[in-house]
Amino acid sequence: MKTLDDFDLSGKRVLVRVDYNVPLDDRFQVTDATRIEVSKPTVEKIVNDGGRAILMSHLGRPKGVESRFSLRHIAAEVSDTLGVPLDFVSDVVGGRARAKRSRLRKARVLLLENLRFHEGEVQGDVRFAEQLAEWGDIYVNEAFATAHRAHASTAVVARFFPGKKAAGYAFEKEVSAIKRVLKAGRKPVTAILGGAKVSSKITGVENILPSVDNLIVGGGMAFTFIQALGGRIGGSICEADKLTVARRILNQAEGQGVKVFLPLDVIAADRFADQAHTKVVGSDRIPAGWQGLDIGPKTVARFGDVILRSKTILWNGPLGVFELPNFAKGTMAVGNHIAQATRDGAFSLVGGGDSVAAVEKLGLQNRMSCVSTGGGALLACLADQTLPGIAALES
């Protein structure tokens, strides 16, 4: 897979698939510009080398053209974050797009309108991809978070750039980080998996077992494992139809010499609310009518000990109900332990929306080796699935 450094960009039009699917408030102001910030080194490289960057992205899930999803709303934020003047094109293909393309010399950076205003984007339409390709001499994918989707701009368009396609700097860093964890991680390797459901991560869990020494399971998904072992979990979240799967994973881990760490204790609540009554109880002895919403102090200490002895760490998913402040302490503690291990020489990869949000809330993003922008894409990689966006760059 080639990167930007493999090309002479001077005088070239570089079509860049970015991921500017950023959150907006009710006044259309960007509330988190992280996804814009990660594309900055790639855009700077293009501009500084005398090229022209044509940026294309989606925003939200519009049904046809919906003004509230227009990238016009974020154009100023993109320009400010990237630190370059930016021209906005109110279409992607068609007459207005062609007219703007003919005057491209006047602008170093262009931002195209929302790709998903055209149904051909999500459908992976070849004709739409061919029209997109008319914008560039070189194609660059800088949107790892969308690499698991076979959309026109993430996979199909690359066909029209034989020998002239590359990964952006952030994209390449994320792919390399995942390979480093799964293929060449220094031991001991520890995977920390949280979130609500086992079902969304089954394939990924089974696929990473040969690559890890320790598997830490927290969040809501832990209760499926605890009940599978005969524990009493009260009203905690549990996928009853996945108990057999949980037992299978535990047996596979034992057979492969992987140590599995489940919560020892939890912060139990009498209702799902930040101001609920709480108490610390054993994770397998939760009373009826109570539910585990965060890991307890013994668990924090145990997980921390494992993390601090690790040399390679993968973290995907929160350890508790992170969106409720009173049940975010376990996730925050784990984040701090990973940051400390990283400082001491471990390699850490953090991915998944809530775990990334925790890292950012704690201000730890610069203390992790790699913070992935991709949730679904990361899980697909962990499940050893071929991602269309990666395959398109490698073919």
HELIX and SHEET records of a PDB file:
HELIX    1   1 LEU A    4  ASP A    6  5                                   3    
HELIX    2   2 THR A   34  GLU A   37  1                                   4    
HELIX    3   3 LYS A   40  ASN A   48  1                                   9    
HELIX    4   4 SER A   67  PHE A   69  5                                   3    
HELIX    5   5 LEU A   71  ILE A   74  5                                   4    
HELIX    6   6 ALA A   75  LEU A   82  1                                   8    
HELIX    7   7 GLY A   95  SER A  102  1                                   8    
HELIX    8   8 LEU A  104  LYS A  106  5                                   3    
HELIX    9   9 LEU A  115  PHE A  117  5                                   3    
HELIX   10  10 GLU A  119  GLN A  123  1                                   5    
HELIX   11  11 VAL A  126  ALA A  133  1                                   8    
HELIX   12  12 PHE A  144  THR A  146  5                                   3    
HELIX   13  13 VAL A  156  PHE A  160  5                                   5    
HELIX   14  14 TYR A  169  ALA A  184  1                                  16    
HELIX   15  15 ILE A  202  ILE A  208  1                                   7    
HELIX   16  16 LEU A  209  SER A  211  5                                   3    
HELIX   17  17 MET A  221  ALA A  228  1                                   8    
HELIX   18  18 ALA A  240  LYS A  242  5                                   3    
HELIX   19  19 LEU A  243  GLY A  255  1                                  13    
HELIX   20  20 PRO A  297  LEU A  308  1                                  12    
HELIX   21  21 PRO A  325  PHE A  327  5                                   3    
HELIX   22  22 LYS A  329  ARG A  343  1                                  15    
HELIX   23  23 GLY A  353  LYS A  361  1                                   9    
HELIX   24  24 GLN A  365  ARG A  367  5                                   3    
HELIX   25  25 GLY A  376  LEU A  382  1                                   7    
HELIX   26  26 PRO A  388  GLU A  394  1                                   7    
SHEET    1   A 6 ASP A  87  VAL A  89  0                                        
SHEET    2   A 6 VAL A 109  LEU A 112  1                                        
SHEET    3   A 6 ARG A  52  MET A  56  1                                        
SHEET    4   A 6 ARG A  13  VAL A  18  1                                        
SHEET    5   A 6 ILE A 138  GLU A 142  1                                        
SHEET    6   A 6 LYS A 165  ALA A 167  1                                        
SHEET    1   B 6 LYS A 259  PHE A 261  0                                        
SHEET    2   B 6 ASN A 214  VAL A 217  1                                        
SHEET    3   B 6 VAL A 189  LEU A 193  1                                        
SHEET    4   B 6 THR A 312  ASN A 316  1                                        
SHEET    5   B 6 PHE A 347  GLY A 351  1                                        
SHEET    6   B 6 CYS A 370  VAL A 371  1                                        
SHEET    1   C 2 ARG A 232  ILE A 233  0                                        
SHEET    2   C 2 ARG A 285  ILE A 286  1                                        
SHEET    1   D 3 THR A 278  GLY A 282  0                                        
SHEET    2   D 3 ASP A 265  ALA A 269 -1                                        
SHEET    3   D 3 GLN A 291  ILE A 295 -1                                        
END                                                                             
